[in-house]
């Protein structure tokens, strides 16, 4: 993950260098193609900054109520598996025997690893 963050920071630095070339020039002196390039580079910068913030914080930037900000009741249930086991059967999630992995899950794991 750190390698990915480093690559994004490097890309951000390079796109900011490209944007500075257009920023110093007055927009009146730019051609239509250069103005379009300037807008596209600006969009790239904002996308890279958004992605970097997401990668560094582990949550969507600007979200007011992320999963880590749930109310106390939800945090308690998610944090304590004994409370989940105490729920009535109609709310219980069907579980396979512990230690056994289905063929479907094995296939999904293999796909994720390779």
PyMOL commands that place a pseudoatom at each C-alpha (Angstrom):
pseudoatom trace, name=CA, resn=UNK, resi=1, chain=A, elem=C, hetatm=0, pos=[0.000, 0.000, 0.000]
pseudoatom trace, name=CA, resn=UNK, resi=2, chain=A, elem=C, hetatm=0, pos=[2.855, 2.363, 0.805]
pseudoatom trace, name=CA, resn=UNK, resi=3, chain=A, elem=C, hetatm=0, pos=[4.305, 1.784, -2.659]
pseudoatom trace, name=CA, resn=UNK, resi=4, chain=A, elem=C, hetatm=0, pos=[0.995, 2.799, -4.201]
pseudoatom trace, name=CA, resn=UNK, resi=5, chain=A, elem=C, hetatm=0, pos=[0.866, 5.965, -2.106]
pseudoatom trace, name=CA, resn=UNK, resi=6, chain=A, elem=C, hetatm=0, pos=[4.416, 6.837, -3.155]
pseudoatom trace, name=CA, resn=UNK, resi=7, chain=A, elem=C, hetatm=0, pos=[3.501, 6.350, -6.822]
pseudoatom trace, name=CA, resn=UNK, resi=8, chain=A, elem=C, hetatm=0, pos=[0.450, 8.583, -6.470]
pseudoatom trace, name=CA, resn=UNK, resi=9, chain=A, elem=C, hetatm=0, pos=[2.530, 11.286, -4.771]
pseudoatom trace, name=CA, resn=UNK, resi=10, chain=A, elem=C, hetatm=0, pos=[5.048, 11.114, -7.589]
pseudoatom trace, name=CA, resn=UNK, resi=11, chain=A, elem=C, hetatm=0, pos=[2.269, 11.393, -10.183]
pseudoatom trace, name=CA, resn=UNK, resi=12, chain=A, elem=C, hetatm=0, pos=[0.801, 14.349, -8.295]
pseudoatom trace, name=CA, resn=UNK, resi=13, chain=A, elem=C, hetatm=0, pos=[4.143, 16.126, -8.297]
pseudoatom trace, name=CA, resn=UNK, resi=14, chain=A, elem=C, hetatm=0, pos=[4.554, 15.574, -12.055]
pseudoatom trace, name=CA, resn=UNK, resi=15, chain=A, elem=C, hetatm=0, pos=[1.037, 16.766, -12.907]
pseudoatom trace, name=CA, resn=UNK, resi=16, chain=A, elem=C, hetatm=0, pos=[1.530, 19.881, -10.795]
pseudoatom trace, name=CA, resn=UNK, resi=17, chain=A, elem=C, hetatm=0, pos=[4.700, 20.611, -12.774]
pseudoatom trace, name=CA, resn=UNK, resi=18, chain=A, elem=C, hetatm=0, pos=[2.711, 20.313, -16.014]
pseudoatom trace, name=CA, resn=UNK, resi=19, chain=A, elem=C, hetatm=0, pos=[-0.008, 22.576, -14.635]
pseudoatom trace, name=CA, resn=UNK, resi=20, chain=A, elem=C, hetatm=0, pos=[2.519, 25.278, -13.656]
pseudoatom trace, name=CA, resn=UNK, resi=21, chain=A, elem=C, hetatm=0, pos=[3.454, 25.662, -17.328]
pseudoatom trace, name=CA, resn=UNK, resi=22, chain=A, elem=C, hetatm=0, pos=[-0.107, 26.749, -18.101]
pseudoatom trace, name=CA, resn=UNK, resi=23, chain=A, elem=C, hetatm=0, pos=[-0.696, 28.609, -14.843]
pseudoatom trace, name=CA, resn=UNK, resi=24, chain=A, elem=C, hetatm=0, pos=[2.024, 31.160, -15.483]
pseudoatom trace, name=CA, resn=UNK, resi=25, chain=A, elem=C, hetatm=0, pos=[0.598, 32.035, -18.902]
pseudoatom trace, name=CA, resn=UNK, resi=26, chain=A, elem=C, hetatm=0, pos=[-2.456, 34.290, -19.087]
pseudoatom trace, name=CA, resn=UNK, resi=27, chain=A, elem=C, hetatm=0, pos=[-5.518, 32.447, -20.367]
pseudoatom trace, name=CA, resn=UNK, resi=28, chain=A, elem=C, hetatm=0, pos=[-5.949, 35.008, -23.126]
pseudoatom trace, name=CA, resn=UNK, resi=29, chain=A, elem=C, hetatm=0, pos=[-2.627, 33.936, -24.649]
pseudoatom trace, name=CA, resn=UNK, resi=30, chain=A, elem=C, hetatm=0, pos=[-3.491, 30.214, -24.653]
pseudoatom trace, name=CA, resn=UNK, resi=31, chain=A, elem=C, hetatm=0, pos=[-4.978, 28.358, -27.595]
pseudoatom trace, name=CA, resn=UNK, resi=32, chain=A, elem=C, hetatm=0, pos=[-8.223, 26.406, -27.239]
pseudoatom trace, name=CA, resn=UNK, resi=33, chain=A, elem=C, hetatm=0, pos=[-6.263, 23.162, -27.076]
pseudoatom trace, name=CA, resn=UNK, resi=34, chain=A, elem=C, hetatm=0, pos=[-4.012, 24.504, -24.317]
pseudoatom trace, name=CA, resn=UNK, resi=35, chain=A, elem=C, hetatm=0, pos=[-7.019, 25.698, -22.315]
pseudoatom trace, name=CA, resn=UNK, resi=36, chain=A, elem=C, hetatm=0, pos=[-8.529, 22.236, -22.656]
pseudoatom trace, name=CA, resn=UNK, resi=37, chain=A, elem=C, hetatm=0, pos=[-5.226, 20.674, -21.535]
pseudoatom trace, name=CA, resn=UNK, resi=38, chain=A, elem=C, hetatm=0, pos=[-5.112, 23.007, -18.528]
pseudoatom trace, name=CA, resn=UNK, resi=39, chain=A, elem=C, hetatm=0, pos=[-8.626, 21.952, -17.470]
pseudoatom trace, name=CA, resn=UNK, resi=40, chain=A, elem=C, hetatm=0, pos=[-7.804, 18.276, -17.936]
pseudoatom trace, name=CA, resn=UNK, resi=41, chain=A, elem=C, hetatm=0, pos=[-4.597, 18.537, -15.898]
pseudoatom trace, name=CA, resn=UNK, resi=42, chain=A, elem=C, hetatm=0, pos=[-6.494, 20.380, -13.171]
pseudoatom trace, name=CA, resn=UNK, resi=43, chain=A, elem=C, hetatm=0, pos=[-9.040, 17.574, -13.112]
pseudoatom trace, name=CA, resn=UNK, resi=44, chain=A, elem=C, hetatm=0, pos=[-6.253, 14.997, -12.907]
pseudoatom trace, name=CA, resn=UNK, resi=45, chain=A, elem=C, hetatm=0, pos=[-4.729, 16.824, -9.934]
pseudoatom trace, name=CA, resn=UNK, resi=46, chain=A, elem=C, hetatm=0, pos=[-8.017, 16.867, -8.036]
pseudoatom trace, name=CA, resn=UNK, resi=47, chain=A, elem=C, hetatm=0, pos=[-8.609, 13.156, -8.781]
pseudoatom trace, name=CA, resn=UNK, resi=48, chain=A, elem=C, hetatm=0, pos=[-5.124, 12.205, -7.593]
pseudoatom trace, name=CA, resn=UNK, resi=49, chain=A, elem=C, hetatm=0, pos=[-5.519, 14.283, -4.409]
pseudoatom trace, name=CA, resn=UNK, resi=50, chain=A, elem=C, hetatm=0, pos=[-8.873, 12.604, -3.708]
pseudoatom trace, name=CA, resn=UNK, resi=51, chain=A, elem=C, hetatm=0, pos=[-7.386, 9.147, -4.210]
pseudoatom trace, name=CA, resn=UNK, resi=52, chain=A, elem=C, hetatm=0, pos=[-4.360, 9.946, -2.058]
pseudoatom trace, name=CA, resn=UNK, resi=53, chain=A, elem=C, hetatm=0, pos=[-6.556, 11.139, 0.789]
pseudoatom trace, name=CA, resn=UNK, resi=54, chain=A, elem=C, hetatm=0, pos=[-8.645, 7.977, 0.501]
pseudoatom trace, name=CA, resn=UNK, resi=55, chain=A, elem=C, hetatm=0, pos=[-5.564, 5.738, 0.558]
pseudoatom trace, name=CA, resn=UNK, resi=56, chain=A, elem=C, hetatm=0, pos=[-3.953, 7.554, 3.479]
pseudoatom trace, name=CA, resn=UNK, resi=57, chain=A, elem=C, hetatm=0, pos=[-7.064, 7.784, 5.670]
pseudoatom trace, name=CA, resn=UNK, resi=58, chain=A, elem=C, hetatm=0, pos=[-8.708, 4.523, 4.703]
pseudoatom trace, name=CA, resn=UNK, resi=59, chain=A, elem=C, hetatm=0, pos=[-12.096, 6.152, 4.139]
pseudoatom trace, name=CA, resn=UNK, resi=60, chain=A, elem=C, hetatm=0, pos=[-13.885, 8.365, 1.676]
pseudoatom trace, name=CA, resn=UNK, resi=61, chain=A, elem=C, hetatm=0, pos=[-12.692, 11.963, 1.870]
pseudoatom trace, name=CA, resn=UNK, resi=62, chain=A, elem=C, hetatm=0, pos=[-15.317, 14.398, 3.035]
pseudoatom trace, name=CA, resn=UNK, resi=63, chain=A, elem=C, hetatm=0, pos=[-17.659, 11.717, 4.371]
pseudoatom trace, name=CA, resn=UNK, resi=64, chain=A, elem=C, hetatm=0, pos=[-19.395, 12.936, 7.494]
pseudoatom trace, name=CA, resn=UNK, resi=65, chain=A, elem=C, hetatm=0, pos=[-20.597, 9.569, 8.724]
pseudoatom trace, name=CA, resn=UNK, resi=66, chain=A, elem=C, hetatm=0, pos=[-18.236, 6.820, 7.724]
pseudoatom trace, name=CA, resn=UNK, resi=67, chain=A, elem=C, hetatm=0, pos=[-18.335, 3.252, 8.983]
pseudoatom trace, name=CA, resn=UNK, resi=68, chain=A, elem=C, hetatm=0, pos=[-15.963, 4.226, 11.764]
pseudoatom trace, name=CA, resn=UNK, resi=69, chain=A, elem=C, hetatm=0, pos=[-18.474, 6.811, 13.013]
pseudoatom trace, name=CA, resn=UNK, resi=70, chain=A, elem=C, hetatm=0, pos=[-21.456, 4.563, 13.608]
pseudoatom trace, name=CA, resn=UNK, resi=71, chain=A, elem=C, hetatm=0, pos=[-23.562, 4.997, 16.687]
pseudoatom trace, name=CA, resn=UNK, resi=72, chain=A, elem=C, hetatm=0, pos=[-22.655, 3.152, 19.877]
pseudoatom trace, name=CA, resn=UNK, resi=73, chain=A, elem=C, hetatm=0, pos=[-25.257, 0.410, 19.398]
pseudoatom trace, name=CA, resn=UNK, resi=74, chain=A, elem=C, hetatm=0, pos=[-23.887, -0.620, 16.016]
pseudoatom trace, name=CA, resn=UNK, resi=75, chain=A, elem=C, hetatm=0, pos=[-20.277, -0.467, 17.193]
pseudoatom trace, name=CA, resn=UNK, resi=76, chain=A, elem=C, hetatm=0, pos=[-21.105, -2.657, 20.189]
pseudoatom trace, name=CA, resn=UNK, resi=77, chain=A, elem=C, hetatm=0, pos=[-22.775, -5.339, 18.081]
pseudoatom trace, name=CA, resn=UNK, resi=78, chain=A, elem=C, hetatm=0, pos=[-19.999, -5.332, 15.499]
pseudoatom trace, name=CA, resn=UNK, resi=79, chain=A, elem=C, hetatm=0, pos=[-17.253, -5.379, 18.105]
pseudoatom trace, name=CA, resn=UNK, resi=80, chain=A, elem=C, hetatm=0, pos=[-18.607, -8.209, 20.272]
pseudoatom trace, name=CA, resn=UNK, resi=81, chain=A, elem=C, hetatm=0, pos=[-19.339, -11.503, 18.473]
pseudoatom trace, name=CA, resn=UNK, resi=82, chain=A, elem=C, hetatm=0, pos=[-21.083, -12.874, 21.588]
pseudoatom trace, name=CA, resn=UNK, resi=83, chain=A, elem=C, hetatm=0, pos=[-23.863, -10.353, 21.051]
pseudoatom trace, name=CA, resn=UNK, resi=84, chain=A, elem=C, hetatm=0, pos=[-24.330, -11.589, 17.501]
pseudoatom trace, name=CA, resn=UNK, resi=85, chain=A, elem=C, hetatm=0, pos=[-24.618, -15.178, 18.783]
pseudoatom trace, name=CA, resn=UNK, resi=86, chain=A, elem=C, hetatm=0, pos=[-27.278, -14.022, 21.266]
pseudoatom trace, name=CA, resn=UNK, resi=87, chain=A, elem=C, hetatm=0, pos=[-29.568, -12.763, 18.487]
pseudoatom trace, name=CA, resn=UNK, resi=88, chain=A, elem=C, hetatm=0, pos=[-32.640, -14.880, 17.673]
pseudoatom trace, name=CA, resn=UNK, resi=89, chain=A, elem=C, hetatm=0, pos=[-32.246, -17.539, 14.961]
pseudoatom trace, name=CA, resn=UNK, resi=90, chain=A, elem=C, hetatm=0, pos=[-34.214, -15.600, 12.326]
pseudoatom trace, name=CA, resn=UNK, resi=91, chain=A, elem=C, hetatm=0, pos=[-31.498, -12.909, 12.412]
pseudoatom trace, name=CA, resn=UNK, resi=92, chain=A, elem=C, hetatm=0, pos=[-28.593, -15.313, 12.451]
pseudoatom trace, name=CA, resn=UNK, resi=93, chain=A, elem=C, hetatm=0, pos=[-26.419, -15.716, 9.393]
pseudoatom trace, name=CA, resn=UNK, resi=94, chain=A, elem=C, hetatm=0, pos=[-26.050, -19.278, 8.191]
pseudoatom trace, name=CA, resn=UNK, resi=95, chain=A, elem=C, hetatm=0, pos=[-22.569, -20.469, 9.099]
pseudoatom trace, name=CA, resn=UNK, resi=96, chain=A, elem=C, hetatm=0, pos=[-20.661, -23.433, 7.777]
pseudoatom trace, name=CA, resn=UNK, resi=97, chain=A, elem=C, hetatm=0, pos=[-18.808, -25.658, 10.181]
pseudoatom trace, name=CA, resn=UNK, resi=98, chain=A, elem=C, hetatm=0, pos=[-15.747, -23.894, 11.532]
pseudoatom trace, name=CA, resn=UNK, resi=99, chain=A, elem=C, hetatm=0, pos=[-12.504, -24.783, 9.816]
pseudoatom trace, name=CA, resn=UNK, resi=100, chain=A, elem=C, hetatm=0, pos=[-14.180, -25.887, 6.586]
pseudoatom trace, name=CA, resn=UNK, resi=101, chain=A, elem=C, hetatm=0, pos=[-13.889, -23.790, 3.455]
pseudoatom trace, name=CA, resn=UNK, resi=102, chain=A, elem=C, hetatm=0, pos=[-16.284, -24.405, 0.607]
pseudoatom trace, name=CA, resn=UNK, resi=103, chain=A, elem=C, hetatm=0, pos=[-15.031, -24.978, -2.926]
pseudoatom trace, name=CA, resn=UNK, resi=104, chain=A, elem=C, hetatm=0, pos=[-16.628, -21.696, -4.004]
pseudoatom trace, name=CA, resn=UNK, resi=105, chain=A, elem=C, hetatm=0, pos=[-14.707, -19.802, -1.302]
pseudoatom trace, name=CA, resn=UNK, resi=106, chain=A, elem=C, hetatm=0, pos=[-11.473, -21.553, -2.269]
pseudoatom trace, name=CA, resn=UNK, resi=107, chain=A, elem=C, hetatm=0, pos=[-11.992, -20.479, -5.870]
pseudoatom trace, name=CA, resn=UNK, resi=108, chain=A, elem=C, hetatm=0, pos=[-12.680, -16.871, -4.827]
pseudoatom trace, name=CA, resn=UNK, resi=109, chain=A, elem=C, hetatm=0, pos=[-9.559, -16.840, -2.640]
pseudoatom trace, name=CA, resn=UNK, resi=110, chain=A, elem=C, hetatm=0, pos=[-7.447, -18.194, -5.482]
pseudoatom trace, name=CA, resn=UNK, resi=111, chain=A, elem=C, hetatm=0, pos=[-8.820, -15.536, -7.853]
pseudoatom trace, name=CA, resn=UNK, resi=112, chain=A, elem=C, hetatm=0, pos=[-8.065, -12.788, -5.345]
pseudoatom trace, name=CA, resn=UNK, resi=113, chain=A, elem=C, hetatm=0, pos=[-4.502, -13.970, -4.801]
pseudoatom trace, name=CA, resn=UNK, resi=114, chain=A, elem=C, hetatm=0, pos=[-3.633, -14.334, -8.464]
for i in range(1, 114): cmd.bond("trace and resi %d" % i, "trace and resi %d" % (i + 1))
show_as sticks, trace
zoom trace
